[in-house]
């Protein structure tokens, strides 16, 4: 069912190495999103952590608008991070080719 166990072990080691490389690559990326015509800008790293926020001074007296724009920008940035993770993971799995587990 699984073919040669040595081959499977090598394949799993390769997958683990690829996953580690992918994780490092994802963490090094930065995603920037603007909302409200650029009045709010959020930067997020590939781990989904907010690393910078820029807010136009005109929003400092409009708490409700600031909250709406900030939430929207953060959600958009997080969606970009998740989409990038999924695409990168699918790309890695697609690179395995064929039937990795030898199941017929």
Residue frames as qw, qx, qy, qz and C-alpha x, y, z in Angstrom:
[[0.000, 0.884, 0.467, 0.000, 0.00, 0.00, 0.00],
 [0.169, -0.948, 0.097, 0.252, 2.75, 2.48, 0.88],
 [0.678, 0.649, -0.292, 0.186, 5.51, 1.06, -1.28],
 [0.686, 0.133, -0.442, 0.563, 9.02, 1.15, 0.10],
 [0.463, -0.819, -0.300, 0.160, 9.07, 2.54, 3.66],
 [0.552, -0.307, 0.110, 0.767, 12.53, 4.03, 3.08],
 [0.180, 0.372, 0.435, 0.800, 11.18, 6.03, 0.15],
 [0.309, -0.787, -0.467, -0.258, 8.25, 7.16, 2.25],
 [0.582, -0.634, -0.171, 0.479, 10.59, 8.26, 5.04],
 [0.416, -0.051, 0.254, 0.872, 12.68, 10.29, 2.58],
 [0.021, -0.577, -0.510, -0.638, 9.53, 11.84, 1.16],
 [0.445, -0.803, -0.397, 0.019, 8.31, 12.82, 4.63],
 [0.552, -0.449, -0.005, 0.703, 11.69, 14.35, 5.47],
 [0.264, 0.202, 0.397, 0.856, 11.53, 16.35, 2.24],
 [0.213, -0.726, -0.516, -0.401, 8.01, 17.51, 3.05],
 [0.536, -0.724, -0.276, 0.335, 9.13, 18.60, 6.51],
 [0.467, -0.221, 0.168, 0.839, 12.06, 20.57, 5.05],
 [0.079, 0.426, 0.496, 0.753, 9.77, 22.19, 2.49],
 [0.361, -0.785, -0.488, -0.120, 7.25, 23.09, 5.21],
 [0.541, -0.585, -0.124, 0.591, 10.02, 24.70, 7.26],
 [0.326, 0.020, 0.331, 0.885, 11.22, 26.73, 4.25],
 [0.102, -0.613, -0.569, -0.538, 7.65, 27.76, 3.49],
 [0.452, -0.773, -0.402, 0.190, 7.10, 28.91, 7.09],
 [0.476, -0.416, 0.059, 0.773, 10.28, 31.00, 7.01],
 [0.186, 0.237, 0.485, 0.821, 9.31, 32.49, 3.65],
 [0.224, -0.725, -0.575, -0.305, 5.80, 33.33, 4.85],
 [0.486, -0.714, -0.292, 0.412, 7.08, 35.00, 8.01],
 [0.421, -0.245, 0.181, 0.854, 9.39, 37.27, 6.01],
 [0.105, 0.494, 0.552, 0.663, 6.59, 38.72, 3.86],
 [0.023, 0.343, 0.390, -0.854, 4.80, 41.96, 4.64],
 [0.084, 0.573, 0.722, 0.379, 1.26, 42.80, 3.54],
 [0.033, -0.209, -0.184, 0.960, 0.08, 46.42, 3.39],
 [0.027, 0.618, 0.746, 0.249, -3.56, 47.46, 3.17],
 [0.012, 0.015, 0.110, -0.994, -5.07, 50.94, 2.94],
 [0.016, -0.624, -0.779, -0.059, -8.67, 51.85, 3.70],
 [0.049, -0.876, -0.324, 0.354, -10.64, 55.06, 3.56],
 [0.482, 0.855, -0.007, 0.194, -8.69, 56.31, 0.57],
 [0.631, 0.350, -0.387, 0.573, -5.41, 55.80, 2.40],
 [0.329, -0.739, 0.163, -0.565, -6.51, 57.41, 5.66],
 [0.743, -0.463, 0.455, -0.163, -5.72, 54.16, 7.50],
 [0.647, 0.488, -0.584, -0.056, -2.89, 51.83, 6.56],
 [0.807, -0.432, 0.372, -0.154, -2.15, 48.50, 8.24],
 [0.453, 0.543, -0.706, -0.044, 0.97, 46.40, 7.72],
 [0.878, -0.284, 0.294, -0.249, 0.93, 42.74, 8.71],
 [0.036, -0.519, 0.834, 0.184, 3.63, 40.09, 8.52],
 [0.554, 0.118, -0.728, -0.387, 3.14, 36.61, 7.08],
 [0.209, -0.119, -0.903, 0.357, 2.31, 35.23, 10.53],
 [0.253, -0.685, -0.593, -0.340, -0.73, 37.50, 10.74],
 [0.439, -0.566, -0.347, 0.606, 0.79, 39.90, 13.27],
 [0.175, 0.955, 0.162, 0.174, 0.12, 43.62, 12.87],
 [0.710, -0.123, -0.061, 0.691, 3.52, 45.29, 12.62],
 [0.155, -0.106, 0.017, 0.982, 2.53, 48.88, 11.76],
 [0.111, 0.759, 0.641, 0.007, -0.54, 51.12, 11.68],
 [0.190, -0.015, 0.094, 0.977, -0.73, 54.58, 10.13],
 [0.034, 0.733, 0.670, -0.114, -3.74, 56.82, 10.83],
 [0.198, 0.542, 0.201, 0.792, -4.45, 60.15, 9.18],
 [0.121, -0.072, -0.485, 0.863, -4.70, 62.94, 11.77],
 [0.400, -0.144, -0.197, -0.883, -8.15, 63.95, 10.48],
 [0.669, -0.254, -0.653, -0.248, -9.59, 60.71, 11.88],
 [0.321, 0.024, -0.701, 0.637, -8.50, 61.42, 15.43],
 [0.286, 0.044, 0.334, -0.897, -11.72, 63.35, 16.11],
 [0.749, 0.093, -0.230, -0.614, -13.99, 60.75, 14.47],
 [0.387, -0.337, 0.834, -0.205, -13.75, 57.64, 16.61],
 [0.785, 0.271, 0.472, -0.296, -16.53, 55.72, 14.82],
 [0.676, 0.698, -0.195, -0.129, -15.02, 56.20, 11.34],
 [0.043, 0.671, -0.733, 0.102, -11.57, 55.35, 12.66],
 [0.587, -0.158, 0.753, -0.251, -12.85, 52.10, 14.17],
 [0.816, 0.458, 0.267, -0.232, -14.65, 51.10, 10.96],
 [0.533, 0.762, -0.365, -0.038, -11.66, 51.84, 8.73],
 [0.143, -0.594, 0.773, -0.171, -9.21, 50.16, 11.09],
 [0.714, 0.003, 0.656, -0.244, -11.29, 46.99, 11.39],
 [0.780, 0.594, 0.083, -0.177, -11.73, 46.86, 7.61],
 [0.339, 0.771, -0.539, 0.028, -8.01, 47.31, 6.95],
 [0.339, -0.442, 0.805, -0.204, -7.02, 44.70, 9.52],
 [0.793, 0.194, 0.526, -0.241, -9.52, 42.16, 8.17],
 [0.694, 0.700, -0.124, -0.115, -8.36, 42.77, 4.59],
 [0.114, 0.713, -0.686, 0.092, -4.70, 42.37, 5.59],
 [0.543, -0.238, 0.770, -0.235, -5.45, 39.16, 7.47],
 [0.832, 0.417, 0.290, -0.222, -7.36, 37.81, 4.46],
 [0.505, 0.761, -0.406, -0.041, -4.31, 38.53, 2.29],
 [0.187, -0.551, 0.794, -0.178, -2.06, 36.66, 4.72],
 [0.703, 0.026, 0.658, -0.267, -4.38, 33.63, 4.79],
 [0.775, 0.603, 0.042, -0.185, -4.76, 33.56, 1.01],
 [0.292, 0.750, -0.592, 0.030, -0.98, 33.72, 0.64],
 [0.418, -0.365, 0.802, -0.219, -0.57, 30.83, 3.12],
 [0.800, 0.265, 0.476, -0.250, -3.09, 28.70, 1.26],
 [0.666, 0.718, -0.167, -0.113, -1.59, 29.43, -2.15],
 [0.078, 0.698, -0.706, 0.096, 1.92, 28.72, -0.90],
 [0.569, -0.191, 0.762, -0.242, 0.86, 25.47, 0.75],
 [0.821, 0.445, 0.291, -0.209, -1.00, 24.32, -2.36],
 [0.474, 0.781, -0.402, -0.055, 2.06, 25.19, -4.43],
 [0.186, -0.543, 0.805, -0.148, 4.27, 23.13, -2.14],
 [0.691, 0.054, 0.680, -0.241, 1.89, 20.16, -2.22],
 [0.739, 0.635, 0.040, -0.221, 1.54, 20.45, -5.98],
 [0.228, 0.758, -0.611, -0.038, 5.32, 20.15, -6.22],
 [0.587, -0.293, 0.742, -0.138, 5.18, 16.67, -4.75],
 [0.463, 0.357, -0.608, -0.538, 3.71, 15.36, -7.98],
 [0.479, 0.037, -0.862, -0.159, 2.06, 12.04, -8.58],
 [0.757, -0.499, -0.307, -0.289, 0.73, 10.02, -5.73],
 [0.029, 0.690, -0.580, 0.432, 2.91, 10.74, -2.66],
 [0.591, -0.349, 0.603, -0.407, 1.55, 7.89, -0.55],
 [0.089, 0.239, -0.929, -0.269, 1.56, 5.21, -3.21],
 [0.504, 0.259, 0.680, -0.466, -2.14, 4.49, -2.71],
 [0.022, 0.005, -0.769, -0.638, -3.78, 2.86, -5.70]]
